[in-house]
């Protein structure tokens, strides 16, 4: 059975600065630098947009026991974020994540919006693990991982913006 999720993260920078960071390939590259078994590609389909694909291969021995039970070999996750342009004080994105080794999919939307002088990122999605008996136990773990990842990326974005402002 699929599990829906939604949450919001506030970033202490104006929405235009956050969007500009989100569509900058160097920010995404910074996130994967030094990571083992990770590759990334970026494309800009149009002005003010970016499509980012990150592939991560995770050895089965580094995963929780419950996940290893449903896994066939190592786990490979392909995540794609497609950010649209900033229109007024809002920008949207779609995200997907598919895995091999464990049949799962996660997808949803991101809305970056002005919140006074700050930006707020609203996340809505759904994850589904197709593993009999234990899929429902793994889905909440994926939601926790997505939540932690998005919050970490928002913190990294705020740091990146601050560092660039100091350099100017």
MOMO-V954798 format. One record per residue. RES is the residue in one letter. SS is DSSP state (alpha for helix, beta for strand, coil for the rest). PSI is psi in radians with two decimals (* if undefined). NEAR is the number of other C-alpha atoms within 10 Angstrom. Layout:
# MOMO-V954798
RES & SS & PSI & NEAR
RES & SS & PSI & NEAR
This chain:
# MOMO-V954798
X & coil & 2.44 & 13
X & coil & 2.70 & 16
X & beta & 2.16 & 16
X & beta & 2.66 & 16
X & beta & 2.71 & 16
X & beta & 2.51 & 14
X & beta & 2.94 & 12
X & beta & 2.62 & 16
X & beta & 2.31 & 17
X & beta & 2.41 & 18
X & beta & 2.21 & 23
X & coil & 0.92 & 20
X & coil & 2.72 & 20
X & coil & 2.62 & 17
X & alpha & -0.67 & 25
X & alpha & -0.68 & 20
X & alpha & -0.70 & 14
X & alpha & -0.78 & 25
X & alpha & -0.77 & 25
X & alpha & -0.71 & 15
X & alpha & -0.80 & 17
X & alpha & -0.51 & 21
X & coil & 0.24 & 23
X & coil & 2.03 & 16
X & alpha & -0.57 & 17
X & alpha & -0.60 & 12
X & alpha & -0.79 & 17
X & alpha & -0.69 & 20
X & alpha & -0.71 & 16
X & alpha & -0.67 & 12
X & alpha & -0.49 & 14
X & alpha & -0.14 & 15
X & coil & 2.31 & 11
X & coil & -0.14 & 9
X & coil & 2.40 & 10
X & coil & 2.52 & 10
X & coil & 0.61 & 12
X & beta & 2.33 & 16
X & beta & 2.73 & 15
X & beta & 2.50 & 18
X & beta & 2.60 & 13
X & beta & 2.57 & 19
X & beta & 2.64 & 13
X & coil & 1.72 & 16
X & coil & -0.23 & 12
X & coil & 3.04 & 10
X & coil & 2.33 & 10
X & coil & 0.35 & 17
X & coil & 2.87 & 21
X & beta & 2.54 & 21
X & beta & 2.13 & 20
X & beta & 2.26 & 20
X & beta & 2.16 & 19
X & beta & 2.23 & 18
X & beta & 2.24 & 18
X & beta & 2.25 & 18
X & beta & 2.19 & 16
X & beta & 2.09 & 16
X & coil & 2.46 & 13
X & alpha & -0.57 & 18
X & alpha & -0.26 & 10
X & alpha & 0.09 & 10
X & coil & 2.74 & 13
X & coil & 2.63 & 11
X & alpha & -0.70 & 11
X & alpha & -0.61 & 12
X & alpha & -0.73 & 18
X & alpha & -0.55 & 18
X & alpha & -0.60 & 12
X & alpha & -0.08 & 19
X & coil & 2.49 & 17
X & coil & 1.64 & 13
X & coil & -2.70 & 14
X & coil & 2.88 & 16
X & beta & 2.28 & 20
X & beta & 2.21 & 19
X & beta & 2.26 & 19
X & beta & 2.04 & 18
X & beta & 2.36 & 19
X & beta & 2.27 & 20
X & beta & 2.28 & 20
X & beta & 1.80 & 21
X & beta & 2.32 & 25
X & coil & 3.10 & 22
X & coil & 2.79 & 17
X & coil & 2.14 & 18
X & beta & 1.88 & 11
X & coil & -2.07 & 10
X & coil & 0.57 & 14
X & beta & 2.55 & 19
X & beta & 2.64 & 21
X & beta & 2.78 & 19
X & beta & 2.73 & 18
X & beta & 2.51 & 18
X & beta & 2.60 & 20
X & beta & 2.68 & 18
X & beta & 2.20 & 18
X & beta & 2.62 & 18
X & beta & 2.68 & 18
X & beta & 2.71 & 16
X & coil & -0.58 & 15
X & coil & 2.08 & 22
X & coil & 1.81 & 16
X & beta & 2.74 & 20
X & beta & 2.53 & 21
X & beta & 2.37 & 22
X & beta & 2.78 & 18
X & beta & -2.88 & 18
X & beta & 2.66 & 19
X & beta & 2.34 & 20
X & beta & 2.06 & 18
X & beta & 2.16 & 27
X & beta & 2.70 & 24
X & beta & 2.47 & 21
X & beta & 1.32 & 17
X & coil & -2.26 & 11
X & coil & -0.02 & 10
X & beta & 3.07 & 16
X & beta & 2.60 & 23
X & beta & 2.37 & 22
X & beta & 2.03 & 23
X & beta & 2.25 & 16
X & beta & 2.27 & 21
X & beta & 2.38 & 16
X & beta & -3.05 & 19
X & beta & 2.41 & 18
X & beta & 2.56 & 23
X & beta & 2.29 & 21
X & beta & 2.14 & 22
X & coil & 1.37 & 17
X & coil & 2.01 & 18
X & coil & 2.45 & 9
X & coil & -0.70 & 8
X & coil & -0.06 & 14
X & alpha & -0.74 & 20
X & alpha & -0.42 & 16
X & alpha & -0.48 & 14
X & alpha & -0.58 & 20
X & alpha & -0.78 & 23
X & alpha & -0.54 & 17
X & alpha & -0.68 & 13
X & alpha & -0.73 & 19
X & alpha & -0.74 & 19
X & alpha & -0.75 & 11
X & alpha & -0.75 & 12
X & alpha & -0.80 & 17
X & alpha & -0.82 & 18
X & alpha & -0.74 & 12
X & alpha & -0.83 & 12
X & alpha & -0.76 & 16
X & alpha & -0.73 & 18
X & alpha & -0.74 & 14
X & alpha & -0.63 & 16
X & alpha & -0.72 & 20
X & alpha & -0.75 & 15
X & alpha & -0.69 & 16
X & alpha & -0.77 & 23
X & alpha & -0.75 & 18
X & alpha & -0.78 & 14
X & alpha & -0.77 & 17
X & alpha & -0.79 & 17
X & alpha & -0.74 & 13
X & alpha & -0.73 & 11
X & alpha & -0.61 & 9
X & alpha & -0.66 & 9
X & alpha & -0.56 & 8
X & alpha & -0.38 & 6
X & coil & * & 5
